[in-house]
Amino acid sequence: MHTIFPERSSTVLETVANIGLLFFLFLVGLELDFHAIKRIGRKALAIAVAGISLPFLAGIGVAYVLRATVSKGVGYGQFLVFMGVSLSITAFPVLARILAEVKLLTTDVGQMAMAAAAVNDVVAWILLALAVALSGTDKSPFISVYVLLCGLAFVVFMMVAVKPIMSWIGHRSPDNEPVRETFVCITLAGVLASGFVTDAIGIHSIFGAFVFGLTIPKDGPLARMLIEKIEDFVSGLLLPLYFASSGLKTNVASIHGVTSWGLLGLVIVTACAGKILGTFFVAIAHKVPCREAMTLGFLMNTKGLVELIVLNIGKDRKVLNDEVFAILVLMALFTTFITTPLVMAIYKPARKATPYKHRKIQREKAEDELRILACLHGTRNIPAIINLIEASRGIRKAALRLYIMHLVELSERSSAIMMVQKARKNGLPFWNRNRTSQQDQIVVAFEAYEQLSKVTVRPMIAISAFHDMHEDICSIADRKRIAMIILPFHKYQRVDGVLESVSHGFGTVNQRVLKHAPCSVGILVDRGQLGGQSQLAPSNVHHHVAVLFFGGPDDREALVFGRRMAEHPGIKLTVITFLPATGFDDTAINLTPLPAHDHETHPKVYKFSTAEMNREQEKSLDEEALARDNINGENTPGRTGDGDNVGESIVYEERETGGGNTVESVLAIGKSNKYHLFLVGRGRFPSPLVADLADRSAECPELGPIGDLLASSTAAISASVLVIQQHDNNLTDEMAHSKKVDSTTLSISSTKSRDLSSHPITP
């Protein structure tokens, strides 16, 4: 250890670590919103008070035991306060991350825990300031009172004199313009100067940085820009050095003998019992269910960076010796480590599949309520989603309920955690990053759409890592009885028309949603043809939509969705049915599953369902779907069977293709510039024409052969594309397939073995 961290480097390490701590506390003050704390609910406030007071009293009791055994000669006052503070702290950032990882961040339990932890955090800083003031080298009580009064005067000066100056700087930084570098330098210098003043007073320098952060105006681009410039550098480089410094100070070997290990057990039991029992009984008194009350107790028992700050200050002030310091550090680690497994064991929200009927757009009664879950990556998805929903809500009396989910990646940055407070109900956010955040803009946009269109809209947010974000989407879809999930494509169109990938993580999310969704799914490839970057009024909706119909369950779902869009007076729908050309029947196409090792060698291959299905029955269902819309091969207007006059907006066309020219036919339609939106099925159970494309080099195989062809970056197609997958439990198992051509047979039968299942694709 001395080789990696030689003794001569300890001074430099601690200096850099303390600078990082200084700016971290500045960020804490910058993000903290006292106005929101004033609006906290009584239940959360009572839990916060109980979670502080009982552990604090228990800490004072443990302090007497420690002072009589391993910490003799330390002053009563400062030692009692330090012990009480160290046992009563709840780490707000650590708790937020734990809640996010166990999927409880937006539940009632998570919301209550975050509200109580925010109050606990504020009280902890006040108690820590008191402890630091009492831990001065001079034992005179008048010196401690003098330090507290000077600290209070400093806070008053910052709020009366400095805050107006920072507000003036904030007003001089208008929106949509870069903040002047002079203002940034003044702010960063102010952090150091405030820390110097409080250190000179006798309070730790971190309090000066924290109070200076409170003076920064939360509105405008100044706060947002400061966080963006400082946060990654502080949390990614400087704070780890502080943790390393704390680890080097911890000498576990100082805990020796039965007495020391017994004291460690006493401290752990006292800390856990005080927090858990105090929170539990108060929660029960406020009629919180027993299981949730116990979960709250374990959550409030989380320790973190604030705990280390308290312990390091106590060690620097000679209040805590090496043995007590090591005992308290191990206590903090233990209580934090046990939180996640205990919460998962005690409290798991029920996620059983909700039985409901309408899991797809296609249904017997078209007038039943349609529920759609539309996901967004950010504000750029708003116009396309709103215009698509507006075009597809039809003119029926049937209600349309729209759920909007903003997908946010759970990264290592604390700001991702803070953004979830936008979704809370009881007077939050406590941590206000920016009042003009993306989540606010999304909510405002869809609230305006709800008022104008009379469509019921419910916005929400999902903050998860990419590897399990699909679980949030599918869980919400199941709980809300969604019929269709609409996902944005993970590529966005540049000015030159080329689709550029923004995040491959969202592409992975889309693939997993397609596999696990409890309902139908649509992936929207937006090329700006659905109104561009502006929301269209209902009277301004004029789109030409084309359904490319090859046959199969997914294509039938796309047809039904197009049929619904055709109810809008501004939508003209063209259904293009592709039929095998003369001579194409002379070739039988066999799709053979690829071996498992070929999936890794060739990941860009199309996957088709391994289910065995009756092709004749599928053909009959395709004909029935076309006949249901009165599009029976004649290019004439008509009326549908249910009385809606939508036939005038539907045109039917037939295209003969096959023998290798399917790609050319689809591209010719795509490049014709006649259509604004293409609706295509994903083609998991392909028709012969789609199966003929199985060996094409796939760019985005999750879109299926036709969707991938239309969404290709090199296709030079300007229309948007909606790739639709119909919900069907029989088609969930998929495998990559290769195409084999046997010119001696006209049809092929699937094998009975599921591992070698092939698709019978006679037309």
Salt bridges, closest charged atoms under 4 A:
GLU31 OE2 - ARG433 NH1 3.84
ASP33 OD2 - ARG435 NH2 3.55
ASP219 OD1 - ARG435 NE 2.80
GLU231 OE1 - ARG413 NH2 2.83
GLU231 OE1 - ARG433 NH1 3.99
ASP232 OD1 - ARG413 NE 2.98
ASP316 OD1 - LYS249 NZ 3.57
ASP322 OD1 - LYS315 NZ 2.90
ASP368 OD2 - HIS358 NE2 3.02
GLU369 OE1 - ARG371 NE 2.91
GLU369 OE2 - ARG401 NE 3.36
GLU390 OE1 - ARG393 NE 2.86
GLU390 OE2 - HIS568 NE2 3.63
ASP440 OD2 - LYS422 NZ 3.60
GLU450 OE2 - ARG458 NH1 3.52
ASP468 OD1 - LYS103 NZ 3.36
ASP472 OD2 - LYS103 NZ 3.35
ASP478 OD1 - ARG359 NH1 3.64
ASP496 OD2 - ARG494 NH2 2.78
ASP554 OD1 - ARG684 NH2 2.92
GLU567 OE2 - ARG396 NE 2.48
GLU567 OE2 - ARG563 NH1 3.26
ASP598 OD1 - HIS597 ND1 2.84
GLU618 OE1 - ARG556 NH1 3.13
ASP622 OD1 - ARG556 NH1 2.74
GLU624 OE2 - ARG628 NH2 3.57
ASP629 OD1 - ARG563 NE 2.95
ASP642 OD2 - ARG396 NH2 3.12
ASP642 OD1 - ARG563 NH2 3.55
ASP644 OD2 - ARG396 NH1 2.87
GLU653 OE1 - ARG655 NH2 3.35
ASP692 OD1 - LYS739 NZ 2.98
GLU699 OE2 - LYS491 NZ 3.10
ASP733 OD2 - ARG754 NH2 2.70
GLU734 OE2 - ARG682 NH1 2.89
